[in-house]
């Protein structure tokens, strides 16, 4: 069964139930969600969308973006997430690799990328927008366009209106698209000369939804509060209600919305949960599961989360864009783990994990992506993570690329950071190498978030916690660790630059 068929069949079983609650509180029922997806599919096919056509997707999380993305996939198209805010050079490089024939964007983005005064304003705010309206398909001419929102100056002439698509006819269809054909392209890394994009199929995405539900029970009556597509989709596939937060949601408002909407499940990036707990130390008692992902969760945050909602199970997800989810561990398991490394939990059913000779974690399973755009399909993923097995459970030891060399000792920061972060007074911890301006040798610097007296205390306690060869040359207290992206992952490059400036002052 394809991803879209799974969702449409569930919607047909519970047409009168609420499927989505948008950021502003507007509700969308399962029956209407189904009708809109079918209408978008029908309208796009009538407008000439062909199987395999890439649709550059520049619509922020919302009920409209969900309906449009599902409609594209149902029609046999491929949703291409290329992020027009990545900068003109990177955006152009990604288009060159993906070669989409369609563009779907909010009317505001079209206006902002084409109208000179708006582009100048965006540039002053640090946002360099490409001119979406003038995008070309190499050798074919202008792209076709879909705009979401009322038509504004700058929206290309002839662009399809999302509203007109959803208001159109919505015939059902008997024949599904090929479940193994590309359905989504997600750019994750790479340079302007070599952008890297993950290709998922309907089958791999459907398998991911099933895996989430093996560890995260969901069903009618449950309310899942998240802005993450891969958490919201399992909720819809199970007949639960997806509660979407507003695009810009203050931490106190996030806690309030969970309480008002009686959320039973919530997903947070660790740093966002910390901000929510700062604003509201107690979470709604209706919560049964709090899911953390996209970055490691420090022990101090896990303890706060457990205390904030004793009725809920706090879970951490280990996943990658290429294969998600991989393993899920409870806060209790992680806090009870006192050995080196970060406990990830046992691989979920169907996910195969093994270690290469150098300790790199290799993964495979039905939820593995098809591969990278422009490359051969993959059957096993080298993760770049170093791991070990604790019985059947995975323990993350660090990233291969983050390794520091100290004489004959290979220092993996990820092996020691969880143990340091678990010490009293340490909110967060990160280890990086900073080149000495005089000798060129790397100085091992430990950056911590906590009180000013931490360095002295850590000097006394660290020898009992980490290997002698991993002891830092310098300990620096910061107000916060630099982070980047929507998931607020630790930005080691920025941290290294910041520490270099402090070391040389």
C-alpha positions in Angstrom: 0.0 0.0 0.0 1.3 3.5 -0.9 1.6 6.3 1.6 -1.2 8.3 0.1 -3.6 5.3 -0.2 -3.0 4.5 3.5 -4.0 8.1 4.5 -6.9 8.2 2.1 -8.3 4.9 3.3 -8.1 6.0 7.0 -9.8 9.3 6.1 -12.6 7.3 4.4 -13.1 5.3 7.6 -13.5 8.3 9.9 -14.8 11.1 7.6 -16.5 13.0 10.5 -13.5 13.1 12.8 -11.2 16.1 13.0 -7.9 15.3 11.2 -6.0 18.6 11.6 -6.1 21.7 13.8 -4.1 24.5 12.2 -2.0 27.1 14.0 -4.9 29.5 14.2 -7.3 26.8 15.5 -9.1 26.1 12.2 -10.2 22.5 12.0 -10.1 20.2 9.0 -12.1 17.0 9.0 -10.9 13.7 7.6 -13.6 13.7 5.0 -12.7 17.1 3.8 -8.9 16.3 3.9 -9.5 13.3 1.7 -11.7 15.4 -0.8 -9.1 18.1 -1.0 -6.2 15.7 -1.7 -8.2 14.0 -4.4 -9.2 17.4 -5.9 -5.5 18.6 -6.0 -4.5 15.3 -7.6 -7.2 15.6 -10.3 -6.5 19.3 -11.0 -2.7 18.8 -11.3 -3.2 15.8 -13.7 -5.6 17.9 -15.8 -3.1 20.7 -15.9 -0.4 18.4 -17.3 1.6 17.2 -14.3 3.3 14.0 -15.5 4.5 11.0 -13.5 8.0 11.8 -12.1 7.7 15.6 -12.5 9.5 17.4 -9.7 7.6 20.1 -7.9 9.9 22.6 -6.1 8.1 23.0 -2.8 8.3 26.4 -0.9 5.2 26.3 1.4 5.6 26.5 5.1 4.0 23.8 7.4 0.2 24.2 7.3 -2.9 22.3 6.3 -2.5 23.7 2.8 1.0 22.5 2.5 0.0 19.0 3.6 -2.8 18.8 1.1 -0.7 20.1 -1.7 2.2 17.8 -1.0 -0.1 14.7 -0.7 -1.9 15.8 -3.9 1.4 16.1 -5.8 2.5 12.6 -4.7 -0.9 11.1 -5.4 -0.6 12.4 -9.0 2.8 10.7 -9.4 4.8 13.9 -8.9 7.9 14.3 -6.7 8.0 16.9 -3.9 11.4 18.7 -3.9 12.3 20.5 -0.7 15.1 22.8 -1.8 14.7 25.8 0.7 14.8 29.0 -1.3 16.2 30.7 1.8 19.5 28.7 1.5 21.0 31.5 -0.6 20.9 32.1 -4.4 24.1 30.0 -5.2 23.0 27.0 -3.2 19.5 27.2 -4.4 20.6 27.3 -8.0 23.0 24.4 -7.5 20.1 22.3 -6.0 17.8 23.2 -8.9 20.5 22.1 -11.3 20.6 18.6 -9.6 16.8 18.2 -9.0 15.6 19.6 -12.4 12.0 20.3 -11.2 9.4 21.2 -13.8 7.0 22.9 -11.4 7.2 25.3 -8.5 4.8 25.6 -5.6 5.2 28.5 -3.3 3.2 30.9 -1.1 2.1 34.1 -2.9 4.1 36.1 -0.4 7.3 34.3 -1.5 6.6 35.0 -5.2 6.0 38.6 -4.4 9.0 38.8 -2.1 11.3 37.3 -4.7 10.2 39.4 -7.6 9.2 42.8 -6.4 12.2 45.1 -6.0 11.1 46.9 -2.8 10.2 43.6 -1.1 13.4 41.9 -2.2 15.4 44.9 -0.8 13.6 44.6 2.5 14.3 40.9 2.7 17.9 41.5 1.8 18.2 43.9 4.7 16.9 41.1 7.0 19.6 38.8 5.7 17.3 36.8 3.4 18.5 36.6 -0.3 15.5 35.2 -2.2 15.8 33.7 -5.7 13.4 35.0 -8.4 11.0 32.0 -8.4 8.8 33.5 -11.1 11.5 33.4 -13.7 12.8 29.8 -13.1 13.4 27.8 -16.2 13.3 24.1 -17.0 16.6 23.5 -18.9 15.8 23.0 -22.6 12.1 23.4 -22.1 11.3 26.9 -21.0 9.6 28.4 -18.0 8.5 26.3 -15.1 4.8 25.8 -14.3 3.7 27.4 -11.1 1.2 26.9 -8.2 0.6 29.6 -5.7 -0.9 29.2 -2.2 -2.7 32.2 -0.8 -4.5 35.0 -2.7 -2.9 36.2 -5.8 -0.4 39.0 -5.2 1.7 41.2 -7.5 4.7 39.0 -8.5 2.8 35.7 -8.8 3.5 34.5 -12.4 0.8 34.9 -15.0 -0.9 31.5 -15.6 0.0 30.1 -12.2 -2.5 27.6 -10.8 -4.3 28.7 -7.7 -4.2 26.2 -4.8 -7.7 27.3 -3.8 -9.1 26.6 -7.2 -7.5 23.2 -7.2 -9.1 22.2 -3.9 -12.4 23.6 -5.0 -12.4 21.5 -8.1 -13.7 18.0 -8.8 -12.4 15.2 -6.6 -12.8 11.8 -8.3 -11.3 8.8 -6.6 -8.8 6.6 -8.4 -8.4 2.9 -8.5 -4.8 2.5 -9.6 -2.1 3.7 -7.3 1.2 5.1 -8.4 4.3 2.9 -8.2 5.2 2.6 -4.5 8.9 2.3 -5.4 9.0 5.5 -7.5 10.5 8.7 -6.1 8.0 10.7 -4.0 10.1 13.2 -2.1 13.6 14.8 -2.5 15.2 16.3 0.6 18.4 18.2 0.4 20.5 17.6 3.5 24.1 18.7 2.9 26.8 19.2 0.3 28.3 22.2 -1.4 27.3 24.4 -4.3 29.4 22.1 -6.6 28.0 18.9 -5.2 24.6 19.2 -3.5 23.4 16.1 -1.7 19.7 15.1 -1.8 17.9 12.1 -0.3 15.3 10.4 -2.4 12.4 8.7 -0.6 9.7 6.6 -2.2 6.1 6.2 -1.0 7.1 2.7 0.2 10.0 3.9 2.3 7.9 6.7 3.8 5.0 4.4 4.5 7.4 2.0 6.2 8.6 4.9 8.4 5.1 5.6 9.5 4.5 2.0 10.5 7.7 1.9 12.5 6.8 5.0 14.5 3.6 3.4 15.5 5.3 0.2 16.7 6.7 2.2 19.6 4.3 5.1 19.7 0.7 3.8 20.1 -1.7 6.0 18.2 -5.4 5.9 17.5 -8.7 7.8 17.3 -9.0 10.2 20.2 -5.3 10.9 20.4 -4.0 14.4 19.7 -0.5 14.8 18.4 1.1 18.3 18.8 3.9 18.9 16.3 5.0 20.8 13.2 7.0 17.8 11.9 5.6 16.0 8.9 7.0 12.6 9.8 5.3 12.8 13.2 2.0 14.2 12.0 1.6 11.7 9.2 1.6 8.7 11.5 -1.1 10.4 13.5 -3.3 10.8 10.4 -2.6 7.2 9.3 -3.9 6.1 12.7 -7.0 8.2 12.7 -5.7 10.6 15.4 -5.8 14.4 15.4 -2.8 16.4 14.3 -2.4 19.6 16.2 -0.2 22.1 14.3 1.4 25.0 16.3 1.6 28.5 14.7 4.6 29.2 12.5 6.1 31.4 15.1 5.1 30.1 18.5 6.5 31.5 21.8 7.4 28.8 24.4 4.7 29.9 26.8 2.1 29.7 23.9 3.3 26.2 23.0 2.6 24.9 26.5 -0.8 26.7 26.5 -1.8 25.2 23.1 -0.9 21.7 24.3 -3.0 22.2 27.3 -6.0 23.8 25.5 -6.0 21.2 22.8 -5.6 18.3 25.3 -2.5 16.9 23.5 -1.8 13.3 24.3 1.5 13.2 22.2 4.0 16.0 21.6 7.2 16.1 19.6 9.9 18.7 20.4 13.5 19.4 19.4 15.4 19.3 22.7 16.3 22.9 22.7 12.7 23.9 22.1 11.5 21.7 24.9 14.0 23.4 27.2 12.6 26.8 26.3 9.0 25.5 26.9 10.0 24.2 30.3 11.6 27.5 31.2 8.3 29.2 30.4 6.0 26.5 31.9 7.7 24.0 34.3 4.6 21.8 34.2 3.3 20.2 31.0 -0.4 19.2 30.5 -1.4 16.0 32.4 -3.2 14.7 29.3 0.2 14.0 27.7 1.1 10.3 27.5 4.2 10.6 25.3 6.7 13.3 24.8 9.0 12.6 21.9 12.4 14.2 21.4 14.4 14.1 18.3 16.6 15.8 15.7 19.4 16.3 18.2 20.8 14.5 21.3 18.8 15.3 24.5 21.1 16.2 27.5 20.5 14.2 30.7 19.5 17.4 32.5 16.7 18.1 30.0 15.5 14.5 30.2 15.2 14.8 34.0 13.3 18.1 33.7 10.9 16.6 31.1 10.2 13.6 33.3 9.5 15.9 36.3 7.3 18.2 34.2 4.9 15.5 33.2 5.1 12.4 35.3 2.1 10.9 33.5 4.0 10.7 30.2 6.7 8.5 28.8 9.6 10.7 27.6 11.2 9.1 24.5 14.2 10.0 22.4 14.3 9.1 18.7 17.4 8.3 16.7 16.8 8.9 13.0 18.4 10.3 9.9 16.9 11.9 6.9 17.9 8.8 4.9 16.3 6.3 7.3 13.8 7.2 10.0 13.1 6.2 12.6 16.0 3.8 13.6 15.7 3.4 17.4 13.7 4.9 20.3 14.8 4.9 23.9 13.0 6.1 27.0 14.4 8.8 29.3 14.6 6.2 32.1 16.8 3.9 29.9 19.0 6.8 28.9 19.4 8.1 32.4 20.2 4.7 33.8 22.9 4.2 31.2 26.2 5.0 32.9 28.6 3.5 30.4 30.4 5.7 27.8 28.3 6.9 24.9 24.7 7.9 24.3 22.2 5.0 24.5 19.9 5.0 21.4 17.9 1.9 22.2 17.3 -1.3 20.2 16.8 -1.0 16.4 13.1 -1.0 15.6 11.5 -4.1 14.0 12.8 -4.6 10.5 15.7 -2.2 10.9 19.0 -4.0 10.4 22.1 -2.6 12.1 25.7 -3.7 12.0 29.1 -2.2 12.6 31.9 -1.8 10.0 35.5 -2.6 11.0 36.1 0.9 12.1 33.0 1.0 14.3 30.8 3.0 11.8 27.1 2.1 12.1 25.6 0.7 8.9 21.8 0.6 8.6 19.2 -1.0 6.3 15.5 -1.7 6.3 12.2 -1.0 4.5 12.3 2.6 5.7 15.7 3.3 4.0 15.6 5.9 1.3 16.0 4.9 -2.3 19.4 6.7 -2.4 20.8 10.0 -3.3 19.7 12.0 -6.3 21.8 11.2 -9.3 23.4 8.2 -7.7 22.7 4.5 -7.8 20.2 3.1 -5.3 21.5 2.1 -1.9 20.8 -1.1 0.1 22.7 -0.1 3.2 23.5 3.3 4.7 26.9 4.2 6.1 25.7 6.7 8.8 29.0 8.4 9.7 28.1 7.6 13.3 30.4 5.4 15.4 28.5 3.0 17.6 28.7 -0.1 19.7 26.2 -2.7 20.9 25.1 -3.1 24.5 23.4 -6.5 24.2 20.9 -5.7 21.5 20.8 -1.9 22.1 22.7 0.7 20.1 25.1 3.1 21.9 26.3 6.1 19.9 30.0 6.8 20.4 30.4 9.9 18.2 30.7 11.2 14.6 33.6 10.0 12.5 34.1 13.5 11.1 34.2 15.1 14.6 37.2 12.9 15.7 40.1 14.8 17.2 43.6 13.3 17.1 45.7 13.8 20.2 49.0 12.1 19.7 48.1 8.4 19.3 44.7 8.9 20.9 41.6 9.3 18.8 39.1 11.5 20.7 35.4 11.2 19.7 33.5 14.1 21.4 30.2 12.3 21.2 31.6 9.5 23.4 32.2 11.8 26.3 29.7 14.7 25.9 26.7 12.8 27.4 28.7 11.8 30.5 29.8 15.4 31.0 26.4 16.8 30.5 25.0 14.5 33.1 27.3 16.0 35.8 25.7 18.4 38.4 25.3 22.0 37.2 26.0 21.2 33.5 23.2 22.1 31.2 25.0 21.3 28.0 28.5 20.2 26.9 30.4 20.1 23.7 34.0 19.3 22.8 35.8 20.8 19.8 39.4 21.2 18.6 40.7 24.7 18.3 44.0 25.2 16.4 46.7 27.0 18.4 47.6 30.2 16.5 51.3 29.8 17.4 51.9 26.1 16.9 49.0 24.9 14.7 48.4 22.1 17.1 44.7 21.5 18.1 43.8 22.5 21.6 40.9 20.4 23.0 38.3 22.8 24.4 35.3 21.8 26.4 32.4 24.3 26.2 29.7 24.1 28.9 26.5 25.9 29.8 26.1 26.5 33.5 27.4 28.5 36.4 30.7 30.4 36.3 32.4 28.1 38.8 31.9 25.0 36.6 35.5 24.9 35.2 37.0 24.4 38.7 34.5 21.8 39.7 34.9 19.9 36.4 38.7 19.9 36.7 38.2 17.9 39.9 35.4 15.6 38.7 36.2 14.8 35.1 39.2 12.5 35.8 36.7 10.1 37.4 34.2 10.4 34.5 36.2 10.3 31.2 39.4 8.9 29.9 42.6 10.7 30.9 43.6 11.2 27.2 40.2 12.9 26.6 40.6 15.5 29.4 40.2 19.0 27.9 43.1 21.5 27.7 40.6 24.3 28.4 37.1 24.6 29.8 35.0 27.6 28.8 31.6 28.6 30.2 29.1 30.0 27.6 25.6 31.3 28.0 24.5 29.0 25.2 25.9 26.7 22.5 25.4 28.0 18.9 22.8 26.1 17.0 21.5 26.2 13.4 18.5 25.2 11.3 14.9 24.5 12.2 16.0 21.6 14.4 18.5 23.7 16.3 21.3 21.2 16.0 24.7 22.0 17.6 26.8 24.0 15.1 30.3 22.8 15.8 31.8 25.1 13.2 30.3 28.2 14.7 31.3 26.9 18.2 34.9 26.4 17.0 35.0 29.9 15.6 33.7 31.4 18.7 36.1 29.5 21.0 39.0 30.4 18.7 38.2 34.1 19.2 38.0 33.5 23.0 41.2 31.5 23.1 43.2 34.1 21.2 41.9 37.2 23.1 
